[in-house]
Amino acid sequence: MGILKTLALDASDLYKYRVLIWTLTVKELKLRYRGSVLGFFWSFLNPLLLMAVYALVFSVYMRIQMEHYAVFMFCGLLPWIWFSASLLEGVNSIVGKGDLITKAFFPPQILPLVTLFSNLINFLLSLPVLFIFLWACHIYPAWPLVTLPLLLFAQFLFTLGLALALSALNVHFRDLTHILGNLLTLWFFVCPIIYPLKQVPERFRFLIDFNPMGLLTLMYQDVFFYNKLPNLRILGWLIILGGGIVIIGNAIFNVYRESFAEDL
């Protein structure tokens, strides 16, 4: 009960600083592409270029036989970019903002939350590009899109919990940044993003069944590409799991937060 009470208090503090969170999120988005010629258009170009590379490798060289393969892959690639970018930036959010931690009086949980929000906005702004590709392939997402907010909520909770834990641990264990990059590469390939689920051998299906991002990838593909309702029972369990990860991540964060100023 103590952990839940602490979480409620932290959530209340974050709500009080909601204007600051939004301000820092906008600042983060502006700084990300400051000085580049194309500026904010890179938020669209980066996933498109990544899609083009994977489509070339897996549809031409590896010869995955699937109609509209590039668009299928894009449906899973966009949420993965939101997830991986949030963790890769979030793990350094405390270390990289040491001046704010030592001087300002605000909940440090704001910093990993800002990285998550900024990448969520990039994801949402990329969705019109995805819909254009879908419509060009005569794929028209319809009423299953009403479940999209639930998918976003499940992924948001899961990612936030991990970002909180990793950002706090990285203050004391700086190797975590390098380890995380390699783990995310492995994690990417055990999610059905660049291959359809039917190509996964039955003996390896557990890598999807017990993989939250793998299950979410399938659900995004259901909603966007296959135009069908995702498994709501599994989605409900993912939301519960995400809530549990937030509780654990926030508890880990609070264990280390008192020593942030000393270690930075």
N, C-alpha and C positions, 0 to 999 in steps of 0.2 A: 504493500500500500504506500510505503514511503517513496518508492520509485515513481508510482503513478502520481502522487501528490507533487513531487518535484517536476515531473513532466508537465503537469497542469500549470504550475507556476511559471515554468519556462515558456510555455505556449502563451500564457497571459502577457509575459514580458515582450515576447516577439510581436504580439498584436499591438501593444502600445507603441512599438517602434515601426509600425507598418509603413509609415511615410518614409522613414529613413531606409527601410528595406527596398522600397520602390525606387528611391533616389539612387541608391548604390547600384541597383540592378540596371537602371538606365545608364549610369556612368560606366558600368562594366561593359555594356554593349557598345558604347561610344568609343571607349579606350581600345576595345578589341581590334577595331579596324582603322584606328586613327593613323593617318599618314599614308594609307594605301589608296591607290587610284580608284579602285572599284568600291572601296568602302564596304557598306553593309551588304552589297550584292554577294560578297563572299559567303554569307550565310546560306545562299542558294547554290552558289557555284561549287563549294566544297563537297557537299553530298552528291551533286551531279557528276563531278569529276570522279569521285570515288565509285559511284555506280557504274560509270563508263569503264573504269579499269576492271572491276569485278565482272562486268558483263562480257568484256573482251576475253578475259582469262577463262571464265567458266562456261560461257556459251559457245565460244569459238575454239579455244585450245582444249579445254576439258570436255567440251561437247555435251553439256547437260541439255537433254531434249525436253524443252518445255515451252509452250506457247506464251508469248509476252513475258519471257524470263526476266528481262531488265526491270520491268514494272513490278513484277512479283518481288524481286530482290529489294527494290526501292521501298516497298511497304514495310519491310523489316529493318532496313538499313537506317531509316530516319529515327525511329525510336531508339535504336542502338547507339546512334551518334549522340542523342540526348543523354542517354545513360552513361556512356563511356566518358564523354567530355565533362559531365558533371562530376564524376569521380576523379578524373585526372586533374581537373582544376580544383575540385573541392579538397583533395588531399593536401594541397599546398595553401589553402585559403587562410589558415591561421599563421603558418610560417611566413607567408608572403605579406601579411598585413600586421606585422609585429608592432609597428608604430601605433596602430589603432588599439591593439590589445593593451598596450602599456599606458596609453594616455587617455583613451576615451572611456566613458562610463556607459556601456551598453552591453547587452548579452552577446558574448562571442559567437553564439550559435547563429547569429545573423550572417556571418561570413560564408560558411558553407551553404546556407540557405540562398544567399544572393547568387552564387554560382549555379545552383540548381534552377532558380528562376530565370536567369539569363539564358541558359541553354534550353529551357522549356519554351521561351519566347522564340528562339531560333527555330525550334521544332515546329511550333505552331505556324510561323511565317513560311515554313517550307511546305506545309500541307497543300496550299493552292497549286504549287508546282506538281506535287504528286497527283492531285485531281486532274490536272491538265493531261498528264501522261495516261492516267486511267481512261479518261474520256477519249483520248486519241486512239486507244486500243479497244474502244467500244465497251468499256467496263464502267458501269454506272452505280457507284455505291448508293444505297437507299436507306431504308429505315433502320437496319442494324447500326447505323452511325449513332443512334441515340445512346448506345453503350460506350461510345468513345470517352466521355468524361469519366466513366468508371475505370476504364483502362488507364487513362492518364493519372487518376487518383491512386490506383494500385502501384503504378510505376513510380509516382512521386514519393509515396511513403517508403517503398523499398529503397529507392536511391537516396533519399534524405537520411534514413537510418544508417546506411553504409557511409555516406559522406560525413556525418557527424562523428562516427567512430574513427574513421580513417584520418580525418583532419586533426583530431586530438592525439591519436597515436603517433602521427608523423612528427609532432613537435619533439618527441623523445626518441623516435626511431626513424631517422631520416632516410634509411634504406628503403623504407616502405614505398616511396615514390617510384623507385626503379622496379621493385617487385610487382607493384600494382600494374605497371605498363605491360609486363609479360603475362600476368594473370589475365588481364583483359583481352589480350590477343588470343590466348587459349580459350577463354570464355566465349569469344566471338565465334570461333569455329565449332563449338558444341551447341550453338544456337542455330535453328533452321532458317538462316537468313539467306545464305548463298546456295542453298539446296532445298528442295521440297522434302517434307517429312517422309514421304514414301520411299526416299532413297536411303533412309537410316535403317540399317539392319536391326531386326527385332531384338537382338541381344544387347544392342546399344541404346534402345529407346529410353532406358532409365536416365540417360544423360539429358533427355528432354523432360521426362515426367517429373524429375526432382530438380529442375532448373527453372527458377522463377522467370528469368528473362527469356528462356526458351519457350515457356508456356505463353508469356505475353506476346512474343513474336508471332506465335500461331494465331493468337486472338486478333492482333492487328491485321494479319493476312486474311482472317475470316471477314473482318469488318470492311476492309478496303478492297481486297482483291476478289474474294469469293462471294462477297455480298451476302453473308449469312451471320446469324447470331452466334457469338462465342459461347462457350460453355459457362453459363452463369454460376453454376455451383463451384467450379474451379476458380472463377474470377472472384467469388466471394471469399474463398479460402486465401487467395493471393492478397486481398485487401486486409484480411485478418493477419496474415503473415507480415505484410508491410507494416501494419501497426505494431506488431511485436518487435520488428527490426528497429523501428523508431524508438521504442521504449529502451531497448538494449543499447542502441547507438547513443541515445541521450544520456543514459546512465554512465557509459564509458567516457563520454565527453565531460561529464561533471566530475568524474574521478580525477581527471587531469587538468581541468580548467584553472584551478587555483595556482598551479605551477607554470602556467603559460608565460606570464610576465618574467618569471625568473629564468626560464629556459630559452627565451627568444633573444 
